[in-house]
Amino acid sequence: MLLVIEQVFIVQNVKNNKVDHVKIGIYTVKKMPNTKSAIRRVRRVKKQTQVNRIRKSKYKNVIKKMDLLIKNKDKTKAKKFFSDFQSVLMQVAKSGVINKRTASRKISRVSKKI
């Protein structure tokens, strides 16, 4: 890896945002991928991060919606929504955003409340 050291707050344009900034004291160390595979990996990680962010927000929204239904004591809507809730949690767990045990625990606790 090529290391470039420059002062903090001086950021140069780098092609396709392929720079990882690491602050060490008063300096910023830029780690740039040198090999073709490392450059491709940076691109892939960027896409994966976006997908994981979408999945995580989907997961959080489903949990908030279910909590609202339970707080409002709307059992019929909660029962109808439960299958979607369970499906989203298992999809997110399957992709590795959250642990499978965490998903199972949340599903179990919600089913007890309904």
C-alpha distances in whole Angstrom, upper triangle without the diagonal:
4,6,10,13,16,19,20,22,21,19,18,19,16,17,17,16,13,11,11,13,14,17,17,20,21,18,15,11,10,7,6,6,6,9,12,13,10,11,15,14,13,17,18,18,19,22,23,22,25,27,27,28,31,32,32,34,36,37,37,40,42,42,43,46,47,48,50,52,53,53,56,57,57,57,58,55,53,54,54,50,49,48,46,45,44,43,40,39,39,37,34,34,34,31,29,29,32,33,36,38,38,39,42,43,43,45,47,48,49,51,53,53,55
4,7,10,13,17,18,20,18,16,16,16,14,15,17,15,12,11,11,13,13,16,16,19,19,16,13,10,8,6,6,7,7,11,14,15,12,13,17,16,15,18,20,20,20,24,24,24,26,29,29,29,32,34,34,35,38,39,39,41,44,44,45,47,49,49,51,53,54,55,57,59,59,59,60,57,55,56,56,52,51,51,48,47,46,45,42,41,41,39,36,37,37,33,32,32,34,36,39,41,40,42,45,45,45,47,50,50,51,53,55,55,57
4,7,10,13,15,17,15,14,14,16,14,16,18,16,13,10,10,11,11,12,12,15,16,12,10,6,6,5,7,10,10,14,17,18,15,15,19,18,16,19,22,20,21,25,25,24,27,29,29,29,33,34,33,35,38,38,38,41,43,43,44,47,48,48,50,53,53,54,56,58,58,59,60,57,54,56,56,52,51,51,48,47,47,45,42,41,42,40,37,37,37,34,32,32,34,36,39,41,40,41,45,45,45,47,50,50,50,53,55,55,56
4,7,10,12,14,12,12,11,14,12,15,17,15,13,10,11,10,11,12,12,15,14,10,8,6,5,7,8,12,13,16,19,20,17,17,21,20,18,21,23,22,22,25,27,25,27,30,30,30,33,35,34,36,39,39,39,41,44,44,45,47,49,49,51,53,54,54,56,59,59,60,60,57,55,57,57,53,52,52,49,48,48,47,44,43,43,41,38,39,39,36,34,33,36,38,41,43,42,43,46,47,46,49,51,51,52,54,56,56,57
4,7,9,12,11,11,12,15,14,18,20,17,16,12,12,10,10,10,10,11,10,7,6,5,7,9,12,15,16,20,23,24,20,20,24,23,20,23,26,24,24,27,28,27,29,32,31,31,34,36,35,36,39,40,39,42,44,44,45,47,49,49,50,53,54,54,56,59,59,60,61,58,56,58,57,53,53,53,50,48,49,48,45,44,45,43,39,40,41,37,36,34,37,39,42,44,42,44,47,47,47,49,52,51,52,55,56,56,58
4,7,9,7,9,10,13,14,17,20,17,16,13,13,11,11,10,11,11,9,6,6,7,8,12,14,17,19,22,25,26,23,22,25,25,22,24,27,25,25,28,29,27,29,33,32,31,34,37,35,36,40,40,39,42,45,45,44,47,49,49,50,53,54,54,56,58,59,60,61,58,56,58,57,54,54,54,51,49,50,49,45,45,46,44,40,41,42,39,37,36,38,40,44,45,43,45,48,48,47,50,53,52,52,55,57,56,58
4,7,6,9,11,15,16,20,22,19,19,15,15,12,12,10,10,10,7,5,6,9,11,14,17,20,22,26,28,29,25,25,28,27,24,26,29,27,26,30,31,28,30,33,33,31,35,37,35,36,39,40,39,41,44,44,44,47,49,48,49,52,53,52,55,57,58,59,60,57,55,58,57,53,53,54,51,49,50,49,45,45,46,44,41,42,43,40,38,36,38,40,44,45,43,45,48,48,47,50,52,52,52,55,56,56,57
4,6,8,11,14,16,19,21,17,18,14,14,10,10,8,9,9,6,5,5,9,11,15,17,21,23,26,28,29,25,24,27,26,23,25,28,25,24,28,29,26,27,31,30,29,32,34,32,33,36,37,36,38,41,41,40,43,45,44,45,49,49,49,51,54,54,55,57,54,52,54,54,50,50,51,48,46,47,46,43,42,43,42,38,39,41,37,35,33,35,38,41,43,40,42,45,45,44,47,49,48,48,52,53,52,54
4,6,10,13,15,18,19,16,18,14,14,11,12,10,13,12,10,9,8,12,13,16,18,21,24,27,29,29,26,25,27,27,23,25,27,25,23,27,28,25,26,30,30,28,31,33,32,32,35,36,35,36,40,40,39,42,44,43,44,47,48,48,50,52,53,54,56,52,51,53,53,49,49,50,47,45,46,45,42,41,43,41,38,39,41,37,36,33,35,38,42,43,41,42,46,45,44,46,49,48,48,51,53,52,53
4,7,10,12,16,18,15,16,13,14,11,13,12,14,14,11,10,9,11,11,15,16,20,22,25,27,28,25,23,26,26,22,24,27,25,23,27,28,26,27,31,31,29,32,34,33,33,37,38,37,38,42,42,41,44,46,46,47,50,51,50,52,55,55,57,58,54,53,55,55,51,51,51,48,47,48,47,43,43,44,42,39,41,42,38,37,35,37,40,43,45,43,44,47,47,46,49,51,51,50,54,55,54,56
4,7,9,12,14,11,13,10,12,10,12,12,15,16,14,12,9,11,10,13,14,17,19,23,24,25,22,20,23,23,19,20,23,22,20,23,25,23,24,27,28,26,29,32,31,31,34,35,35,36,39,40,39,42,44,44,45,48,49,49,51,53,53,55,55,52,51,53,52,48,49,49,45,44,45,44,40,40,42,39,36,38,39,35,34,32,35,38,41,43,41,42,45,45,44,46,49,49,48,52,53,52,54
4,6,10,12,10,12,10,12,12,15,15,18,19,17,14,12,13,11,13,13,16,18,21,22,24,21,18,21,22,19,19,23,22,20,23,25,24,24,28,29,27,30,33,32,32,35,37,36,38,41,42,41,44,46,46,47,50,51,51,53,55,55,56,57,53,52,54,53,50,50,50,47,45,47,45,42,42,43,40,37,39,40,36,35,33,36,39,42,44,43,43,47,47,46,48,51,51,50,53,55,55,56
4,7,9,8,10,10,13,13,16,18,20,22,20,17,15,15,12,14,13,15,17,20,20,22,19,17,19,20,17,17,21,20,18,21,23,22,22,26,27,26,28,31,31,31,34,35,35,36,39,40,40,42,45,45,46,48,50,50,51,54,54,55,55,52,51,53,51,48,48,48,45,44,45,43,40,40,41,38,36,38,38,34,34,32,35,38,41,44,42,42,46,46,45,47,50,50,49,52,54,53,54
4,6,6,7,7,11,12,15,17,20,22,21,18,14,14,10,12,10,12,13,16,16,18,16,13,16,17,14,14,18,18,16,18,21,20,21,24,25,24,27,29,29,30,32,34,34,36,38,39,40,42,44,45,45,48,50,50,51,54,53,54,55,51,50,52,50,47,47,47,43,42,43,41,38,38,39,36,34,36,36,32,32,30,33,36,39,42,40,40,44,45,43,45,48,48,48,51,53,52,53
4,6,6,9,12,14,18,20,23,26,24,21,18,17,13,13,11,12,13,15,14,16,14,11,13,15,12,12,16,16,15,17,20,19,20,23,24,24,26,28,29,30,32,34,34,35,38,39,40,41,44,45,45,48,49,50,51,54,53,54,54,50,49,51,49,46,46,45,42,42,42,40,37,38,38,35,33,35,35,31,31,30,33,36,39,41,40,40,43,45,43,45,48,48,48,50,53,52,53
4,5,9,12,14,18,21,24,26,25,22,19,18,14,14,11,12,14,15,14,15,13,10,11,13,10,9,13,13,11,13,16,16,16,19,21,20,22,25,26,26,28,30,31,32,34,36,36,38,40,41,42,44,46,47,48,50,49,50,50,47,45,47,46,42,43,42,38,38,39,36,33,34,35,31,29,31,31,27,28,26,30,33,35,38,37,36,40,41,40,41,45,45,44,47,49,49,49
4,6,8,11,14,17,20,23,22,19,16,15,11,12,10,11,14,16,15,16,13,11,12,13,9,9,13,12,10,13,16,14,15,18,19,19,21,24,24,24,27,29,29,30,33,34,34,36,39,39,40,43,44,45,46,49,48,49,49,46,44,46,45,41,42,41,38,37,38,36,32,33,34,31,28,30,30,26,26,25,28,31,34,36,35,35,38,39,38,40,43,43,43,45,48,47,48
4,7,10,13,16,19,22,22,19,15,13,10,9,6,7,10,12,12,13,10,7,10,10,7,8,12,11,10,13,15,15,16,19,20,20,22,24,25,26,28,30,30,32,34,35,36,38,40,41,42,44,45,46,48,50,49,50,50,47,45,47,46,42,42,42,38,37,38,36,33,33,34,31,28,30,30,26,25,24,28,30,33,36,34,35,38,39,38,40,43,43,43,46,48,48,49
4,6,10,13,15,18,18,15,11,10,6,6,5,8,11,14,14,15,12,10,13,13,9,11,14,13,12,15,17,16,17,20,21,21,23,25,25,26,29,30,30,32,35,35,36,38,40,41,42,44,46,46,48,50,50,51,51,48,46,48,47,43,43,43,40,38,39,37,34,34,35,32,29,31,31,27,26,25,28,30,34,36,34,35,38,39,38,40,43,43,43,46,48,48,49
4,7,10,13,16,16,13,10,8,6,5,7,9,13,15,16,16,12,12,14,13,10,12,15,12,12,16,16,15,17,20,19,19,22,24,23,25,28,28,28,31,33,33,34,37,38,39,40,43,44,44,46,48,48,49,50,46,44,46,46,42,42,41,38,37,37,36,33,32,33,31,28,29,29,26,24,23,26,28,31,33,32,33,36,37,36,38,41,41,41,44,46,46,47
4,7,10,13,13,10,6,6,5,7,9,12,15,18,20,20,16,16,18,17,13,16,18,16,15,19,19,17,19,22,22,21,24,26,25,26,29,30,29,32,34,34,35,37,39,39,40,43,44,44,46,49,49,50,51,48,46,48,47,43,43,43,40,38,39,38,35,34,35,33,30,31,31,28,26,25,27,30,33,35,33,34,38,38,37,39,42,42,42,45,47,46,48
4,6,10,11,9,6,5,6,8,11,14,17,20,22,21,18,18,20,18,16,19,20,17,17,21,21,19,21,24,23,22,26,27,26,27,30,31,30,33,35,35,35,38,40,39,41,44,44,44,47,49,49,50,52,48,46,48,48,44,44,44,41,39,40,39,36,34,35,34,30,31,32,29,27,25,27,29,33,34,32,34,37,37,37,40,42,41,42,45,46,46,48
4,6,7,6,4,6,9,11,14,18,20,23,25,25,21,21,24,22,19,22,24,21,21,24,24,22,24,27,26,25,28,30,28,29,32,33,31,34,37,36,36,39,41,40,42,45,45,45,48,50,50,51,53,50,48,50,50,46,46,46,43,41,42,41,38,37,38,36,33,34,35,32,30,28,29,31,35,36,34,36,39,39,38,41,43,43,43,47,48,47,49
4,6,5,6,7,10,13,16,19,21,25,27,27,23,24,26,24,22,25,27,24,24,27,27,25,27,30,29,28,32,33,31,32,36,35,34,37,40,39,39,42,44,43,45,48,48,48,50,52,53,54,56,53,50,53,53,49,48,49,46,44,44,44,41,39,40,39,36,36,37,34,32,30,32,33,37,38,36,38,41,41,40,44,46,45,46,49,50,49,52
4,6,8,10,14,16,19,23,25,28,31,31,27,27,30,28,25,28,30,27,27,31,30,28,30,33,31,30,34,35,33,34,38,38,36,39,42,41,41,44,46,44,46,49,49,49,51,54,55,56,57,55,52,55,55,51,50,51,49,46,47,47,43,42,43,42,38,39,40,37,35,33,34,36,40,40,38,41,44,43,42,46,48,47,47,51,52,51,53
4,7,10,13,16,19,23,25,28,31,31,27,27,30,29,26,29,31,28,27,31,31,29,31,34,33,31,35,37,34,35,39,39,38,40,43,42,42,45,47,46,47,50,51,50,53,55,56,57,59,56,54,56,56,52,52,53,50,48,48,48,45,43,45,44,40,41,42,39,37,35,36,38,42,43,41,43,46,45,45,48,50,49,49,53,54,53,55
4,6,10,13,16,19,21,25,27,28,24,24,27,26,23,26,28,26,25,29,29,27,29,32,31,30,33,35,34,34,38,38,37,40,42,42,42,45,47,46,47,51,51,50,53,55,56,57,59,56,53,56,56,52,51,52,49,47,48,47,44,42,44,42,39,39,41,37,35,34,35,37,41,42,40,42,45,45,44,47,50,49,49,53,54,53,55
4,6,10,13,16,18,22,24,24,21,20,24,22,19,22,24,22,21,25,26,23,25,29,28,27,30,32,31,31,35,35,34,37,40,39,39,42,44,44,45,48,49,48,51,53,54,55,56,53,51,53,53,49,49,49,46,44,45,44,40,40,41,39,36,36,37,34,32,31,33,35,38,40,38,39,43,43,42,45,47,46,47,50,52,51,53
4,6,10,13,15,19,21,21,18,18,21,20,17,20,22,20,20,24,24,22,25,28,27,27,30,32,30,32,35,35,35,37,40,40,40,43,45,44,46,49,49,49,52,54,54,55,56,53,51,53,53,49,48,48,46,44,44,43,40,39,40,38,35,35,36,33,31,30,32,34,37,39,37,39,42,42,42,44,47,46,47,50,52,51,53
4,6,10,12,16,18,18,15,14,18,17,14,17,19,17,17,21,22,20,22,25,25,25,28,30,29,30,33,34,34,36,39,39,39,42,44,44,45,48,49,49,51,53,53,54,55,52,50,52,51,48,47,47,44,42,43,42,38,38,38,36,33,34,34,31,30,28,31,33,36,38,37,38,41,42,41,44,46,46,46,49,51,51,52
4,7,9,12,15,15,11,12,15,14,11,15,17,15,16,19,20,19,21,24,24,24,27,29,28,30,33,33,33,36,38,38,39,42,43,43,45,48,48,49,51,53,53,54,54,51,49,51,50,47,46,46,43,41,41,40,37,36,37,34,32,32,32,29,27,27,29,31,34,36,35,36,40,40,40,42,45,45,45,48,50,50,51
4,6,9,11,12,9,9,12,12,10,13,15,14,15,18,19,19,21,23,24,24,27,29,28,30,33,33,34,36,38,39,40,42,44,44,46,48,49,50,52,54,54,54,55,52,50,51,50,47,46,46,43,42,42,40,37,37,37,34,32,33,32,29,28,27,30,32,35,37,36,37,41,41,41,43,46,46,46,49,51,51,52
4,6,8,9,5,6,9,9,8,11,13,13,14,17,18,18,20,22,23,24,26,28,28,30,32,33,34,36,38,39,40,42,44,44,46,48,49,50,52,54,53,54,54,51,49,50,49,46,45,44,42,41,40,39,36,35,35,33,30,31,30,27,26,26,29,31,34,36,36,36,39,41,40,42,45,45,46,48,50,51,51
4,7,9,7,7,11,11,11,13,16,16,17,20,21,21,24,25,26,27,30,31,32,33,36,36,37,40,41,42,44,46,47,48,50,52,53,54,56,57,57,57,57,54,52,54,53,49,49,47,45,44,44,42,39,39,38,36,34,34,33,30,29,29,33,34,37,39,39,39,42,44,44,45,48,49,49,51,54,54,55
4,5,5,6,9,10,11,13,14,15,17,19,20,21,23,25,26,27,29,30,31,34,35,36,37,39,41,42,44,45,47,48,50,52,53,54,56,57,57,57,57,54,52,53,52,48,48,46,44,43,43,40,38,38,37,34,33,33,32,28,28,29,32,33,36,38,38,39,42,43,43,45,47,48,49,51,53,54,54
4,5,5,6,9,10,11,12,14,16,17,18,20,22,23,24,26,28,29,30,32,34,35,36,38,40,41,42,44,46,47,49,50,51,53,55,56,55,55,55,52,50,51,50,47,46,44,42,41,41,39,36,36,36,33,31,32,30,27,27,28,31,33,35,38,38,38,41,43,42,43,46,48,48,49,52,53,53
4,5,5,6,9,10,10,12,14,15,16,18,20,21,22,24,26,26,28,30,31,32,34,36,37,38,40,42,43,44,46,48,49,50,52,54,53,52,52,50,48,48,47,44,43,42,39,39,38,36,33,33,32,30,28,29,27,24,24,25,28,29,31,34,34,35,37,39,39,40,43,44,45,46,49,50,50
4,5,5,6,9,10,10,12,14,15,16,19,20,21,22,25,25,26,29,30,31,32,34,36,37,38,40,42,43,45,46,47,49,51,52,51,51,52,49,47,48,47,43,43,41,39,38,37,35,33,33,32,29,27,28,27,23,23,24,27,28,31,33,33,34,36,38,38,39,42,43,43,45,48,48,49
4,5,5,6,9,10,11,13,14,16,17,19,20,22,24,25,26,28,29,31,32,34,35,37,38,40,41,42,44,46,47,48,50,52,51,51,51,48,46,47,46,43,43,41,38,38,38,35,33,33,32,29,28,29,28,24,24,24,28,29,32,35,34,34,37,39,39,40,43,44,44,46,48,49,49
4,5,5,6,9,10,11,12,14,16,17,18,20,22,23,24,26,27,29,30,32,33,35,36,38,39,41,42,44,45,47,48,50,49,49,49,46,44,45,44,40,40,38,36,35,35,33,30,30,30,27,25,26,25,21,22,22,26,28,30,33,32,32,35,37,37,38,41,42,42,44,46,47,47
4,5,5,6,9,10,10,12,14,15,16,18,20,21,22,24,26,26,28,30,31,32,34,36,37,38,40,42,43,44,46,48,47,47,47,44,42,43,42,38,38,37,34,33,33,31,28,28,27,25,23,24,22,19,19,19,23,24,27,30,29,29,32,34,34,35,38,39,39,41,44,44,45
4,5,5,6,9,10,11,13,15,15,17,19,20,21,23,25,26,27,29,31,32,33,35,36,37,39,41,42,43,45,47,46,46,47,43,42,43,42,38,38,37,34,33,33,31,28,28,28,25,23,24,23,20,20,19,23,25,27,30,29,30,33,34,34,35,38,39,39,41,43,44,44
4,6,5,7,9,10,11,13,14,16,17,19,20,22,23,25,26,28,29,31,32,34,35,37,38,40,41,43,44,46,45,45,45,42,40,42,40,37,37,35,32,32,32,30,27,27,27,24,22,24,23,19,20,19,23,25,28,31,30,30,33,35,34,35,38,39,38,40,43,43,44
4,5,5,6,9,10,11,12,14,16,17,18,20,21,22,24,26,27,29,30,32,33,35,36,38,39,41,42,44,43,43,43,40,38,39,38,34,34,32,30,29,29,27,24,24,24,21,19,21,19,16,16,17,20,22,24,28,27,26,30,32,31,32,35,36,36,38,40,41,41
4,5,5,6,9,10,10,12,14,15,16,18,20,21,22,24,26,27,28,30,31,33,34,36,37,38,40,42,41,41,42,38,37,38,37,33,33,32,29,28,28,26,23,23,23,20,18,19,18,15,15,14,18,20,22,25,25,24,28,29,29,30,33,34,34,36,38,39,39
4,6,5,7,9,10,11,13,15,15,17,19,20,21,23,25,26,27,29,31,32,33,35,37,38,39,41,40,41,41,38,36,37,36,33,33,32,29,28,28,26,23,23,24,21,19,20,20,16,16,15,19,22,24,27,26,25,29,30,29,31,34,34,34,36,39,39,39
4,5,5,6,9,10,11,13,14,16,17,19,20,21,23,25,26,27,29,31,32,34,35,36,38,40,38,39,39,35,34,35,34,30,30,29,26,26,26,24,21,21,22,18,17,19,18,14,15,14,18,21,23,26,25,24,28,29,28,29,32,33,32,35,37,37,38
4,5,5,6,8,10,10,12,14,15,16,18,20,21,23,24,26,27,29,30,32,33,35,36,38,37,37,37,34,32,33,32,28,28,27,24,23,23,21,18,19,19,16,14,15,15,11,12,11,15,17,19,23,21,21,24,26,25,26,29,30,30,32,34,35,35
4,5,5,6,9,10,10,12,14,15,16,18,20,21,22,24,26,27,29,30,32,33,35,36,36,36,36,33,31,33,32,28,28,27,24,23,23,22,18,19,19,17,14,16,16,12,12,10,14,17,20,22,21,20,24,25,24,26,29,29,29,31,34,34,34
4,5,5,6,9,10,11,12,14,15,17,19,20,21,23,25,26,27,29,31,32,33,35,34,35,35,31,30,31,30,26,27,26,23,22,23,21,18,18,19,16,14,17,17,13,14,12,16,19,21,24,22,21,25,26,24,26,29,29,29,31,34,33,33
4,5,5,6,9,10,11,12,14,15,17,19,20,21,23,25,26,27,29,30,32,33,32,32,32,29,28,29,27,24,24,23,20,19,20,18,14,15,16,13,11,14,14,10,12,10,14,17,18,22,20,19,22,24,22,23,27,27,26,28,31,31,31
4,5,5,6,9,10,10,12,14,15,17,18,20,21,23,24,26,27,29,30,32,31,31,31,28,26,28,27,23,23,22,19,18,18,17,13,13,14,12,9,11,12,9,9,7,10,13,16,18,17,16,19,21,19,21,24,25,24,26,29,29,29
4,5,5,6,9,10,11,12,14,16,17,18,20,21,23,25,26,27,29,30,30,30,31,27,26,27,27,23,23,23,19,18,19,18,14,15,16,14,11,14,15,12,12,9,12,15,18,20,18,17,21,22,20,21,25,25,24,26,29,28,29
4,6,5,6,9,10,11,12,14,15,16,19,20,21,23,25,26,27,29,28,28,28,25,24,25,24,20,21,20,17,16,17,16,12,13,15,12,10,14,15,12,13,10,13,17,18,21,19,17,21,22,20,20,24,24,23,25,28,27,27
4,6,5,6,9,10,11,13,14,15,17,19,20,21,23,24,26,27,26,26,27,23,22,23,22,18,18,17,14,13,14,13,9,10,11,9,6,10,11,9,10,7,10,13,14,17,15,13,17,19,16,17,21,21,20,22,25,25,25
4,5,5,6,9,10,11,12,14,16,17,18,20,21,23,24,26,25,26,26,23,21,23,22,19,18,18,16,14,15,14,10,10,12,11,7,10,12,10,10,7,8,12,14,16,13,12,16,17,15,16,20,20,19,21,24,23,24
4,5,5,6,9,10,10,12,14,15,16,18,20,21,22,24,24,24,25,22,20,22,21,18,18,18,15,13,15,15,11,12,14,13,10,13,16,14,14,11,12,15,17,19,16,15,18,19,16,17,21,20,19,22,24,23,24
4,6,5,6,9,10,11,12,14,15,17,19,20,21,23,22,22,22,19,17,19,18,14,15,15,12,10,12,12,8,9,12,10,9,12,14,13,14,11,12,15,16,18,16,13,17,18,15,15,19,19,17,20,23,22,21
4,6,5,6,9,10,11,12,14,16,17,18,20,21,21,21,21,18,16,18,17,14,13,14,11,9,10,10,7,6,10,9,7,10,12,12,12,9,9,12,13,15,12,10,13,14,11,12,16,16,14,17,20,19,19
4,5,5,6,9,10,11,12,14,15,16,18,20,20,20,22,19,16,19,19,15,15,16,13,11,13,14,10,10,13,13,10,13,16,15,15,11,11,14,15,16,13,12,15,15,12,13,17,16,14,17,20,18,19
4,5,5,6,9,10,11,12,14,15,16,18,18,19,19,16,14,17,16,13,14,15,12,10,13,13,10,11,14,14,12,15,18,17,17,14,14,17,18,19,16,14,17,17,14,15,18,17,15,18,20,19,19
4,5,5,6,9,10,11,12,14,15,17,16,16,17,13,11,14,13,9,10,11,9,6,9,10,8,8,12,12,11,14,16,16,17,14,14,16,16,17,14,12,14,15,11,11,15,14,12,14,17,16,15
4,5,5,6,9,10,11,12,14,15,15,15,17,14,12,14,14,11,10,13,11,8,10,12,10,9,13,14,12,14,17,17,17,14,13,15,15,16,12,11,13,13,9,10,13,12,10,13,15,13,14
4,5,5,6,9,10,10,12,14,14,15,17,14,12,15,16,12,13,15,13,10,13,15,13,12,16,17,15,17,20,20,20,17,16,18,19,19,16,14,17,16,12,13,16,14,12,15,17,15,15
4,5,5,6,9,10,11,12,12,13,14,11,9,12,12,9,10,13,11,9,13,14,12,13,16,17,16,18,21,21,22,19,18,20,20,21,18,16,18,17,13,14,16,15,12,14,17,14,14
4,5,5,6,9,10,11,10,10,12,9,7,10,11,8,8,11,10,7,10,13,12,12,15,17,16,17,20,21,22,19,18,19,19,19,16,14,15,14,11,10,13,11,8,11,13,11,10
4,5,5,6,9,10,10,11,14,12,9,12,14,11,11,15,14,11,13,16,15,14,18,19,18,19,22,23,23,20,18,20,20,19,16,15,16,15,11,12,14,11,9,12,13,10,11
4,5,5,6,8,9,11,13,11,9,13,14,12,13,16,15,13,16,18,17,17,20,22,21,22,25,26,26,23,21,23,23,23,20,18,20,18,15,15,17,15,12,14,16,12,12
4,6,5,6,5,7,9,7,6,9,11,9,10,14,13,12,15,17,16,17,20,21,21,22,25,26,27,24,23,24,24,23,21,19,19,18,15,14,16,14,11,13,14,11,10
4,5,5,6,7,10,9,7,10,12,11,11,15,15,13,15,18,18,17,20,22,22,23,26,27,27,25,22,24,23,22,19,18,18,17,13,13,14,12,9,10,11,7,7
4,5,8,10,13,12,10,14,16,14,15,18,18,16,18,21,20,20,23,25,24,25,28,29,29,26,24,26,25,24,21,20,21,19,16,16,17,14,12,14,14,10,11
4,5,9,11,10,10,13,15,14,15,19,18,17,20,22,22,22,25,26,26,27,30,31,31,29,27,28,28,27,24,23,23,22,19,18,19,17,14,16,16,12,12
4,6,9,9,8,11,13,13,14,18,18,17,19,22,22,22,25,27,26,27,30,32,32,30,27,28,28,27,24,22,22,21,18,17,18,15,13,14,13,10,9
4,6,6,6,9,10,11,12,15,16,15,18,20,20,21,23,25,25,27,29,31,31,29,27,29,27,27,25,22,22,22,19,17,18,17,13,14,15,11,9
4,6,5,6,9,10,10,13,15,14,16,19,19,20,22,24,25,26,28,30,30,29,27,27,26,25,23,21,21,20,17,15,16,15,11,11,12,9,6
4,5,5,6,9,10,12,14,14,16,18,19,20,22,24,25,26,28,30,31,29,28,29,27,27,25,22,22,22,19,17,18,17,14,13,14,13,9
4,5,5,6,8,11,11,12,14,16,17,18,20,22,22,24,26,27,29,27,26,27,25,26,24,21,21,21,18,16,18,17,13,13,15,13,10
4,5,5,6,9,10,9,12,14,15,15,18,19,20,21,23,25,26,24,23,24,22,22,20,17,17,17,14,12,14,13,9,10,12,10,7
4,5,5,8,10,10,11,13,15,16,17,19,20,21,23,25,26,25,23,24,22,22,21,18,17,17,15,12,13,14,10,9,11,10,7
4,6,7,8,9,11,12,14,15,17,18,20,21,23,25,26,25,24,25,23,23,22,19,19,20,17,14,16,16,13,12,15,14,11
4,6,5,6,9,10,11,12,14,16,17,18,20,22,23,22,20,22,20,21,19,16,16,17,14,12,15,15,11,11,15,13,11
4,5,5,6,8,10,11,12,14,15,16,18,20,21,20,19,19,17,18,16,13,13,14,12,9,11,12,8,8,12,11,9
4,5,5,6,9,10,11,12,14,15,16,18,20,20,18,19,17,18,17,13,13,15,13,10,12,14,11,10,14,15,12
4,5,5,6,9,10,11,12,14,15,17,19,18,17,18,17,18,17,13,14,16,14,11,14,16,13,13,17,16,14
4,5,5,6,9,10,11,12,14,16,17,16,14,16,14,15,14,10,11,13,10,8,12,12,10,11,14,14,13
4,6,5,6,9,10,11,12,14,16,15,13,14,12,13,12,8,9,11,9,6,10,12,10,10,13,14,13
4,6,5,6,9,10,10,12,14,14,14,14,12,14,14,10,11,14,12,10,13,15,13,13,17,18,17
4,5,5,6,9,10,11,13,12,11,13,12,14,13,9,12,14,12,11,14,16,14,15,18,18,18
4,5,5,6,9,10,11,10,9,10,9,11,9,6,8,10,9,8,12,13,12,13,16,17,17
4,5,5,6,9,10,10,9,9,7,10,10,6,8,11,11,9,12,15,14,15,18,19,19
4,5,5,6,9,9,10,11,10,13,12,9,12,15,14,13,16,18,17,18,21,22,22
4,5,5,6,6,6,9,9,12,11,8,11,14,13,13,16,17,17,18,21,22,22
4,5,5,6,5,5,5,8,8,6,9,12,11,12,14,16,16,18,20,22,22
4,5,8,8,8,7,11,11,10,11,15,15,14,17,19,19,20,23,24,24
4,6,8,9,10,13,13,12,14,17,17,17,20,22,21,23,26,27,27
4,5,6,8,11,11,11,13,15,16,17,19,21,21,23,25,26,27
4,7,9,12,11,10,14,15,14,16,19,20,20,22,24,25,26
4,7,9,7,7,11,12,11,13,16,16,17,19,21,22,23
4,5,5,7,9,10,11,13,14,16,17,19,20,22,23
4,5,5,6,9,10,11,12,14,16,16,19,20,21
4,5,5,6,9,10,10,12,14,15,16,19,20
4,5,5,6,9,10,11,12,14,16,17,19
4,5,5,6,9,10,11,12,14,16,17
4,6,5,6,9,10,10,12,14,15
4,5,5,6,9,10,11,13,15
4,5,5,6,9,10,11,13
4,6,5,6,9,10,11
4,6,5,6,9,10
4,5,5,6,9
4,5,5,6
4,5,5
4,6
4
